[in-house]
Amino acid sequence: MDILTLATTAYILSKPFLEKTGEGIARKVGEDIWNLIKMPFIEKGDENVERLAISNQETFTKDLEQQLQHDEEFALQLSELVSKSQNVLSGKFQQNINSHGEIGKQINIQTNSGSIQM
């Protein structure tokens, strides 16, 4: 994942936490990412990281990109966390159903694009 995409995706995934509107998994994912991406700013002595991220997204994202370009380990950690978070939020889970007995109608939907008729 290139640096620009990584910075933008990380910011977008952490936004529900910043806005305190996220629920459940999205909130936890956002919190984990936010805790990681704010560390370089805190280490530089910036105490108003949240305010910058909320009030000036463009400046925050550019500063994050610069941090990612200069710190390969940080970029790798964030890339792994973003990839893991995207998988969690996409809901790519396996579901196994064992039926013992007569089943009239059964439907299991992960995603749907179109109409369903039974």
Protein Blocks (a to p, Z undefined) as FASTA:
>chain_A
ZZklmmmmmmmmmmmmmnopaghjlmmmmmmmmmmmmmmmmmnopaklmmmmmmmmmlmm
mmmmmmmmmmmklmmmmmmmmmmmmmmmnopacdddddedddfbdcddfbdcddddZZ
